[in-house]
Amino acid sequence: MSSARERHPVRIGNCSGFYGDRASAMADIARAGGVDVITGDYLAEVTMLILGKARAKDSTKGYAATFLTQLDAALEHLVANGIRLIVNAGGLNPGGLVAAARDLIARRGYDLRVSHIGGDDISGRLDTLLADDHALPHLTTGEPLSSWPHEPLTANAYLGGMGIARALEHGADIVITGRVADASLVVGAAAWWWGWNPDDYDALAGAVAAGHVIECGPQATGGNFSGFRAVPDLARPGFPIAEIACDGSSVITKDPGTGGAVTRDTVTAQLLYEIGDPAYLNPDVIAHLDTAELTDLGDDRVQIRRVRGSAPPATTKVAVTGIGGWQNNVVFALTGIDLDAKAALIERSVRDYAQAVDGVHAMAVDRIGRAQPDPESQNAGTELLRIAIQGTKDAAGRAFSSWMVEQALSSYPGLYSLAPPQPGSAFGVYWPALLDQAVLDHMVHHFDGTTEVVAPGNPHGAPEVAAPQAAQAVPSPWGDELVVAALGDIVHARSGDKGGDANLGVWVHDPRAWDWLHSTLTVDELRRLLPETRQLDVVRYELPRLGAVNFLIRGLLGAGATSSLRLDAQAKAVGEWLRARSIKVPKSLVGGFVGGEVS
């Protein structure tokens, strides 16, 4: 271990939260310097589907091509500042991206060592695995993959960070991976820096927490934050940096002079994002996020400490995607009066089409917005009607669009659409499965041509974990007058997708409101506030150290974001819907807040 590592925590900046994030971020962080490692997260379920389609057309593709442009802009700064780079931009073809990156580096006149991680892509092994009694059961239902009626296009297991650590230890300057768990990019860097062992569970769990916070880039610095009005220069927030100490504790920060803010609330928002049970599963460790303690140090610095870890599960998640069929949609405007009758007329026409044509499998009709009475402008008197359809290409493609066009002169008065008719497009389907980590070929392909097998962190399996229990509400201790207020006056929220489920994290602005929140916002109360959840299974978890409750809403997104006909297919705005709902709250808790911060 070098003296440099003994002197300071490893500083890891994340430059990408998704495939399509800010193109200049990698170069911006590298130019600013002051970090030891830059990570980039490019992958999500929908991304794997996009890359799968690209690979199907050209076997040399299947990786995030924008990475090469970002690398080109950042190269001179990475070299000048001695920064290591770890990205999962390899997608379905990390070896192909390595070859392209090496070519780019050579053309620029640099000599950097590029390694990659393999073994996550099991698409070519599915038949063998199923024959060997690995059922690849669905993460939620337990049904075997053999029951899925779709042909898999991609199948990628989530790997941990130890392969990344080994690649860096062997001397790699750049490590390109396929499907590793999002936080594992950071876990691998921290494990390399500090020389952690696979059973250093608390340290690994702390790195998982830090990695989870920074993996979505500027969401940790004020992006998509419900208290956004109090965040300065949010038009272009900076990207986050995690300073991870030897014990796994960390400080989340950002480069000075960049936009946005790092506060206890922006960090809490990201800790709660897209989780279910606070016992957060990672291939290297189970990170118990409800043990995390946050301290706002000021000056855009928030400390995360005391995250407990336990042995990782014997299984890991496998994301299987396929093509589900064809989908299309049209949006009509409803203006003026008689809007219910106008909507009913066009909806009846659509249902007539669905009954008359073979191959329509699903449809959804949504009213968006509410027209004002006695409107002073046409737009104020208009709301939208969205019609979405799924089925075969023949049924949901141009034939559907033509049927909608035919309504132009034969339906309600004032009918017009917001865009020309479209041919539609293929939509994806998603199967989240479980697979024993022991059967994976987690492999490091070192820059010098050698390879190294990475053993799973817990080859004998973890102890059984009790099934999650819904947290029980307790009587409210508040005795003062109740007044009606928007829930957003009391709480922040962040929501997102977890396969076909939605996660909804809710936490208090002010710690004084915690007793009220955890006793009041029960599953029954959530169902009252969000009627769409009333027929769904909802599980509630408490994270009292964060002043938070987290809800997992089963099935809100159907089979997943890639195939959901819900307008908000990834549940991004469910939290804002909840915050807009009115609820009775103690009068002493209302007021004193400006833009989501205590005044």
C-alpha positions in Angstrom: 0.0 0.0 0.0 1.5 3.3 -1.1 2.0 6.3 1.2 -0.4 8.2 -1.0 -3.2 5.8 -0.1 -2.3 6.2 3.6 -2.5 10.0 3.3 -6.0 10.4 1.9 -9.3 8.7 1.2 -9.8 7.6 -2.4 -11.6 10.4 -4.3 -14.0 9.0 -7.0 -15.9 11.3 -9.3 -18.8 9.9 -11.4 -19.3 11.3 -14.9 -22.3 9.5 -16.1 -25.7 8.3 -14.7 -27.1 6.9 -17.9 -26.4 6.4 -21.6 -26.9 9.9 -22.9 -25.8 11.9 -19.8 -23.9 15.2 -20.2 -21.3 14.7 -22.9 -18.7 17.0 -21.3 -18.8 15.6 -17.8 -15.9 13.2 -18.1 -13.6 15.9 -19.5 -14.8 18.4 -17.0 -14.0 16.2 -14.0 -10.7 15.1 -15.5 -9.7 18.7 -16.2 -10.5 19.8 -12.7 -8.3 17.1 -11.3 -8.2 16.3 -7.6 -9.8 12.8 -8.1 -8.0 9.5 -8.2 -10.7 7.6 -10.2 -13.5 8.6 -12.5 -16.4 6.2 -12.9 -19.2 6.2 -15.5 -22.5 4.3 -15.3 -24.2 3.8 -18.7 -26.5 0.8 -18.2 -30.1 0.2 -17.3 -32.7 -2.3 -18.4 -33.8 -0.2 -21.3 -30.2 0.4 -22.3 -29.5 -3.3 -22.5 -32.4 -3.6 -24.9 -31.1 -0.7 -27.0 -27.7 -2.3 -27.1 -29.2 -5.7 -27.9 -30.9 -4.3 -31.0 -27.7 -2.6 -32.1 -25.7 -5.9 -31.6 -28.4 -7.8 -33.6 -27.8 -5.5 -36.6 -24.0 -5.4 -36.2 -22.1 -8.0 -34.1 -19.2 -5.6 -33.6 -21.5 -3.1 -31.8 -23.4 -3.5 -28.5 -21.5 -1.0 -26.5 -22.2 2.7 -25.5 -20.6 4.4 -28.6 -20.8 7.8 -27.0 -18.1 6.7 -24.5 -15.4 7.0 -27.3 -16.3 10.7 -27.9 -16.2 11.4 -24.2 -12.9 9.6 -23.8 -11.4 11.5 -26.7 -12.2 14.8 -25.0 -10.9 13.7 -21.6 -7.7 11.8 -22.6 -5.1 14.5 -22.1 -6.6 15.4 -18.7 -6.7 11.8 -17.5 -3.1 11.4 -18.4 -1.9 14.7 -17.0 -3.6 14.2 -13.7 -3.0 10.4 -13.4 -6.6 9.5 -13.1 -7.9 5.9 -13.5 -11.2 5.4 -15.4 -13.8 2.7 -14.8 -16.9 2.5 -16.9 -19.6 -0.1 -17.7 -20.0 1.3 -21.2 -18.9 -2.0 -22.6 -22.5 -3.1 -22.3 -22.9 -6.3 -24.4 -19.5 -6.1 -26.0 -16.8 -4.9 -23.6 -14.1 -6.5 -25.7 -15.2 -4.6 -28.7 -15.1 -1.3 -26.8 -11.7 -2.1 -25.5 -10.4 -2.5 -29.1 -12.0 0.7 -30.1 -10.6 2.6 -27.1 -7.1 1.2 -27.6 -7.2 2.4 -31.2 -8.3 5.9 -30.2 -5.6 6.1 -27.5 -2.9 5.0 -29.9 -4.1 7.5 -32.5 -3.9 10.3 -29.9 -0.3 9.2 -29.1 -0.9 8.0 -25.6 0.1 4.7 -23.9 -2.6 3.6 -21.5 -3.3 0.1 -20.3 -7.0 -0.9 -20.9 -8.5 -4.0 -19.3 -12.0 -5.4 -19.3 -14.3 -7.5 -17.2 -16.3 -10.4 -18.7 -18.6 -13.2 -17.7 -21.8 -11.2 -17.2 -23.3 -12.1 -20.6 -24.9 -15.5 -20.2 -27.2 -15.2 -23.3 -25.2 -18.0 -25.0 -25.5 -20.2 -21.9 -29.2 -20.0 -21.2 -30.2 -23.4 -22.6 -27.3 -25.2 -20.8 -28.2 -23.4 -17.5 -31.8 -24.4 -17.8 -30.9 -28.0 -18.6 -28.7 -28.0 -15.5 -31.7 -27.1 -13.3 -30.9 -23.4 -13.0 -34.5 -22.2 -13.4 -33.6 -18.5 -13.5 -36.7 -17.7 -11.5 -38.4 -14.4 -11.7 -37.2 -12.1 -9.0 -40.8 -11.3 -7.8 -43.0 -14.2 -8.8 -40.6 -17.1 -8.6 -41.8 -18.5 -12.0 -39.1 -20.1 -14.1 -37.7 -18.5 -17.2 -39.1 -21.4 -19.2 -42.5 -20.0 -18.6 -41.7 -16.7 -20.4 -43.3 -16.6 -23.8 -40.6 -14.4 -25.3 -37.3 -15.1 -27.0 -34.4 -13.7 -25.0 -32.4 -11.0 -26.8 -30.0 -10.3 -23.9 -29.2 -11.9 -20.6 -26.7 -10.4 -18.3 -25.8 -11.2 -14.7 -24.9 -8.4 -12.3 -21.3 -8.8 -11.3 -19.6 -7.3 -8.2 -16.6 -5.0 -8.0 -13.7 -7.4 -7.1 -12.9 -8.0 -10.8 -12.4 -4.3 -11.2 -10.2 -4.2 -8.1 -8.0 -7.0 -9.6 -7.7 -5.2 -12.9 -6.5 -2.0 -11.2 -4.1 -3.9 -9.0 -2.6 -5.5 -12.1 -1.9 -2.0 -13.5 -4.9 -1.0 -15.6 -5.4 2.6 -16.3 -8.9 2.1 -17.8 -11.3 -0.7 -16.9 -14.3 -1.4 -19.1 -17.0 -3.7 -17.9 -20.3 -5.1 -19.1 -23.1 -5.5 -16.6 -21.8 -5.0 -13.1 -24.0 -3.7 -10.3 -24.2 0.1 -10.6 -22.5 0.7 -7.2 -19.8 -1.9 -8.0 -17.9 0.6 -10.2 -17.2 2.5 -7.0 -16.8 -0.6 -4.8 -14.1 -2.0 -7.1 -12.1 1.3 -7.0 -12.3 1.6 -3.2 -11.5 -2.1 -2.7 -8.4 -1.7 -4.9 -7.3 1.5 -3.2 -7.6 0.1 0.3 -6.8 -3.5 -0.4 -10.0 -4.8 1.2 -10.7 -8.5 1.5 -14.0 -10.0 0.3 -15.2 -10.4 3.9 -14.6 -6.7 4.9 -18.3 -6.4 4.9 -18.8 -3.1 6.7 -16.2 -1.3 4.5 -17.7 -2.8 1.4 -21.2 -1.8 2.5 -20.0 1.8 3.0 -18.6 1.8 -0.5 -21.9 0.4 -1.8 -23.8 3.3 -0.1 -21.3 5.9 -1.6 -21.5 4.3 -5.0 -25.3 4.2 -4.9 -25.4 7.9 -4.0 -23.1 9.0 -6.9 -24.1 6.4 -9.6 -26.8 8.7 -11.0 -24.5 11.7 -11.4 -26.1 15.0 -10.7 -29.1 13.5 -8.9 -26.8 13.6 -5.9 -26.1 17.4 -6.4 -29.7 18.6 -6.6 -31.0 17.1 -9.9 -34.5 15.8 -9.8 -34.7 16.8 -6.1 -38.0 17.8 -4.7 -36.4 20.8 -2.9 -35.0 22.1 -6.1 -36.1 25.7 -5.5 -33.4 26.0 -2.8 -30.6 24.6 -5.0 -28.4 27.2 -6.6 -27.5 27.1 -10.3 -29.5 24.0 -11.0 -29.5 24.6 -14.7 -26.1 22.8 -14.8 -25.3 21.0 -11.5 -21.9 19.6 -10.9 -21.2 15.9 -10.9 -20.7 14.2 -7.5 -17.5 13.0 -5.9 -17.2 10.4 -3.1 -14.2 10.5 -0.8 -14.1 7.0 0.7 -12.0 6.2 3.8 -10.4 2.9 4.8 -13.4 1.9 7.0 -15.9 2.5 4.2 -17.2 5.8 5.5 -17.4 8.5 2.9 -17.9 12.2 2.2 -20.1 13.1 -0.8 -19.1 16.4 -2.4 -18.6 18.1 -5.8 -16.0 20.3 -7.4 -16.0 23.9 -6.1 -17.6 26.4 -8.4 -19.9 23.9 -10.1 -23.7 24.3 -9.9 -26.1 22.4 -7.6 -25.6 21.5 -4.0 -24.7 18.5 -1.8 -26.8 18.5 1.3 -28.2 15.9 3.7 -31.4 15.9 1.7 -29.8 15.5 -1.7 -27.9 12.6 -0.4 -30.9 11.0 1.3 -32.8 11.3 -1.9 -30.3 9.2 -3.7 -29.9 6.7 -0.9 -33.6 6.0 -1.2 -33.7 5.9 -5.0 -34.7 2.6 -6.6 -34.4 0.5 -3.5 -36.8 -1.9 -1.9 -35.8 -3.5 1.4 -33.1 -1.3 3.1 -31.0 -4.5 3.2 -29.7 -3.6 -0.2 -28.3 -6.6 -2.1 -25.0 -6.3 -4.0 -23.0 -9.2 -5.4 -20.2 -8.4 -2.9 -22.1 -7.5 0.2 -25.6 -6.8 1.7 -25.5 -3.1 2.6 -28.0 -2.2 5.4 -28.9 1.3 4.3 -31.1 1.8 7.4 -27.9 1.9 9.5 -26.4 4.8 7.6 -25.8 8.0 9.5 -25.6 11.3 7.6 -23.8 14.4 8.8 -24.0 17.7 6.9 -20.4 19.1 7.2 -21.3 22.3 5.2 -19.7 23.6 2.1 -21.3 20.9 -0.1 -19.9 18.0 2.0 -22.1 15.3 3.6 -20.6 12.4 5.5 -22.0 8.9 5.4 -20.8 6.5 8.1 -21.6 3.4 10.1 -23.2 1.5 7.3 -23.3 -2.1 8.3 -22.6 -4.9 5.9 -23.3 -8.6 5.9 -22.4 -11.6 3.7 -23.6 -11.3 0.1 -26.4 -13.5 -1.2 -25.4 -16.7 -3.0 -27.4 -15.5 -6.0 -27.2 -12.4 -8.2 -29.7 -10.7 -10.4 -29.9 -11.5 -14.1 -31.5 -9.0 -16.5 -33.1 -10.8 -19.4 -34.7 -8.7 -22.2 -36.5 -9.5 -25.4 -38.8 -8.0 -28.0 -42.4 -8.0 -26.9 -44.2 -6.8 -30.0 -45.1 -3.4 -31.5 -46.4 -0.3 -29.9 -47.8 3.0 -31.1 -49.6 6.0 -29.7 -51.4 9.2 -30.6 -52.2 12.3 -28.6 -55.4 14.3 -29.3 -56.4 17.7 -28.0 -59.7 18.2 -26.2 -60.8 21.8 -26.1 -63.7 23.7 -24.7 -66.9 22.1 -23.3 -68.3 18.5 -23.4 -64.8 17.1 -22.8 -66.1 13.9 -21.3 -68.3 13.2 -24.2 -65.5 14.1 -26.7 -63.1 11.7 -25.0 -65.7 8.9 -24.8 -66.4 9.3 -28.5 -62.8 8.8 -29.6 -62.2 6.1 -27.0 -65.2 4.2 -28.4 -63.7 4.4 -31.9 -60.4 3.0 -30.6 -62.1 0.1 -28.8 -64.0 -0.7 -32.0 -60.7 -0.9 -33.8 -59.2 -3.2 -31.1 -62.2 -5.5 -31.4 -62.2 -5.6 -35.2 -58.5 -6.2 -35.8 -56.6 -9.3 -34.8 -53.3 -8.7 -33.0 -54.2 -5.9 -30.5 -52.9 -7.1 -27.1 -53.2 -4.1 -24.9 -54.3 -0.5 -24.9 -54.5 2.5 -22.6 -56.4 5.7 -22.8 -55.2 8.6 -20.5 -56.6 12.1 -19.9 -53.8 14.5 -19.2 -54.3 17.8 -17.5 -57.6 19.7 -16.8 -59.0 22.4 -19.0 -60.0 25.6 -17.2 -63.6 26.8 -17.2 -64.1 30.1 -19.0 -60.6 30.0 -20.4 -58.9 33.2 -21.5 -56.7 31.3 -24.0 -57.3 28.3 -26.2 -54.5 26.4 -24.4 -56.0 27.1 -21.0 -59.2 25.5 -22.2 -57.4 22.4 -23.6 -56.5 19.0 -22.1 -54.9 16.0 -23.8 -56.0 12.5 -24.6 -53.3 9.9 -25.1 -54.1 6.6 -26.7 -51.4 3.9 -26.5 -51.6 0.4 -28.1 -49.5 -2.7 -28.2 -49.8 -5.8 -30.4 -48.4 -7.2 -33.6 -46.7 -4.9 -36.1 -49.7 -5.3 -38.4 -52.2 -4.3 -35.8 -50.3 -1.6 -33.8 -48.3 -0.1 -36.7 -49.5 1.9 -39.7 -52.9 0.4 -39.6 -53.6 1.9 -36.2 -52.2 5.3 -37.3 -54.4 5.2 -40.4 -57.5 4.5 -38.3 -56.6 7.5 -36.0 -56.1 9.7 -39.1 -59.5 8.7 -40.4 -61.1 10.3 -37.3 -60.1 13.8 -38.4 -63.4 14.7 -40.1 -65.7 12.2 -38.4 -65.3 12.6 -34.7 -65.7 15.4 -32.0 -65.5 19.1 -32.8 -62.1 20.7 -32.6 -60.2 17.4 -33.0 -56.5 17.7 -33.8 -53.4 15.6 -32.9 -50.1 16.9 -31.5 -47.9 15.1 -34.1 -48.2 13.4 -37.5 -49.1 9.7 -37.5 -46.2 7.4 -36.7 -45.5 3.8 -37.8 -44.8 2.8 -34.2 -41.8 0.8 -33.0 -40.9 -2.5 -31.3 -41.1 -2.5 -27.5 -39.0 -4.5 -25.1 -40.0 -7.0 -22.4 -38.0 -7.6 -19.2 -37.4 -10.6 -17.0 -35.5 -10.0 -13.8 -34.1 -13.4 -12.7 -31.9 -15.0 -10.0 -28.8 -17.1 -10.6 -26.2 -18.7 -8.4 -23.1 -16.5 -8.4 -21.0 -19.7 -8.3 -21.9 -20.7 -11.9 -20.7 -17.4 -13.4 -17.4 -17.0 -15.2 -16.4 -13.7 -13.7 -13.2 -13.0 -15.6 -10.7 -10.2 -15.8 -9.1 -9.7 -19.2 -5.9 -7.9 -18.3 -4.2 -5.4 -20.7 -1.2 -7.7 -21.1 -3.3 -10.6 -22.5 -3.5 -12.6 -19.3 -6.8 -13.5 -17.7 -7.9 -14.1 -14.1 -10.9 -15.8 -12.7 -12.7 -14.0 -9.9 -14.3 -16.2 -7.3 -17.7 -15.1 -5.8 -17.4 -13.4 -2.5 -19.6 -15.9 -0.7 -19.3 -19.3 -2.4 -21.2 -21.1 0.4 -24.2 -18.8 0.4 -25.3 -16.3 3.0 -27.5 -17.1 6.0 -31.2 -17.0 5.4 -32.7 -13.5 5.6 -36.1 -13.2 7.1 -38.9 -12.1 4.7 -39.5 -8.4 4.8 -42.3 -7.3 7.1 -44.4 -4.2 6.6 -43.5 -1.7 9.3 -46.3 -1.2 11.8 -47.7 2.2 12.5 -47.9 3.6 16.0 -50.4 6.1 17.4 -49.5 9.7 16.6 -48.0 11.6 19.6 -49.1 15.0 18.3 -51.9 16.7 20.2 -52.1 20.1 18.6 -54.7 21.2 16.0 -54.7 19.5 12.7 -54.8 21.5 9.5 -55.0 20.5 5.8 -51.8 21.0 3.9 -50.0 19.6 0.9 -47.9 16.6 2.0 -45.0 18.3 0.2 -45.0 21.0 2.8 -43.7 18.4 5.3 -41.8 15.9 3.2 -39.4 15.3 0.3 -39.8 12.3 -2.0 -38.0 10.5 -4.7 -39.5 7.7 -6.8 -38.3 5.3 -9.6 -38.6 1.9 -11.1 -37.5 -1.5 -10.0 -38.5 -3.8 -12.8 -42.3 -3.8 -12.8 -42.4 -2.3 -9.3 -42.1 1.3 -8.2 -40.1 2.6 -5.3 -41.3 5.6 -3.4 -39.0 7.1 -0.7 -40.4 9.8 1.6 -38.5 11.7 4.2 -39.1 14.7 6.4 -37.8 18.2 5.9 -37.4 18.6 9.7 -36.5 15.8 12.1 -39.3 17.1 14.4 -41.8 15.7 11.9 -40.5 12.1 11.9 -42.8 10.8 14.6 -45.8 12.2 12.7 -44.6 10.7 9.4 -43.9 7.2 10.5 -47.2 7.0 12.4 -49.3 8.6 9.7 -48.0 7.5 6.3 -49.1 3.9 6.5 -49.8 1.6 3.6 -53.5 2.3 3.9 -52.9 6.0 3.9 -50.7 5.7 0.9 -53.5 3.8 -0.9 -55.9 6.6 0.0 -53.6 9.3 -1.3 -52.6 7.4 -4.5 -55.8 5.6 -5.7 -53.8 3.8 -8.5 -52.1 1.7 -5.8 -55.3 0.5 -4.1 -55.4 -2.9 -5.8 -51.6 -3.5 -5.6 -49.4 -5.1 -3.1 -47.5 -2.4 -1.2 -44.6 -3.1 1.2 -43.5 -0.4 3.6 -40.0 0.0 5.2 -38.7 2.4 7.8 -35.3 4.1 7.8 -35.5 6.2 11.0 -31.9 7.4 10.9 -32.8 9.0 7.6 -36.2 10.2 8.8 -37.7 8.2 5.9 -40.2 5.5 4.9 -39.8 3.6 1.7 -42.7 2.0 -0.2 -42.3 -0.8 -2.8 -45.4 -0.7 -5.0 -45.7 -4.1 -6.7 -46.8 -4.2 -10.3 -47.4 -0.5 -10.8 -45.4 -0.6 -14.0 -46.7 -4.0 -15.3 -43.9 -6.1 -16.5 -41.4 -3.2 -16.5 -40.6 0.2 -17.9 -39.7 -1.1 -21.4 -43.3 -2.4 -21.9 -45.4 -0.3 -19.5 -48.2 1.7 -21.1 -48.3 3.9 -18.1 -47.6 7.5 -19.1 -44.9 7.8 -16.5 -43.4 4.4 -17.4 -40.5 4.6 -14.9 -42.5 6.1 -11.9 -40.2 9.1 -11.9 -43.0 11.5 -10.8 -45.0 9.3 -8.4 -43.2 11.1 -5.5 -44.3 14.5 -6.8 -47.9 13.3 -7.2 -47.8 12.2 -3.5 -46.3 15.5 -2.4 -49.2 17.3 -4.1 -51.8 15.5 -2.2 -53.6 17.1 0.8 -53.4 15.6 4.2 -54.2 16.6 7.8 -51.0 17.6 9.6 -50.3 19.1 13.0 -50.4 22.9 12.8 -47.0 23.2 14.5 -45.3 21.3 11.6 -46.7 23.6 8.8 -44.8 26.7 7.8 -41.2 27.7 8.3 -40.1 26.0 5.1 -38.7 27.8 2.0 -38.1 25.7 -1.1 -38.0 22.5 1.0 -35.4 23.8 3.5 -36.1 24.8 7.1 -36.0 28.6 7.3 
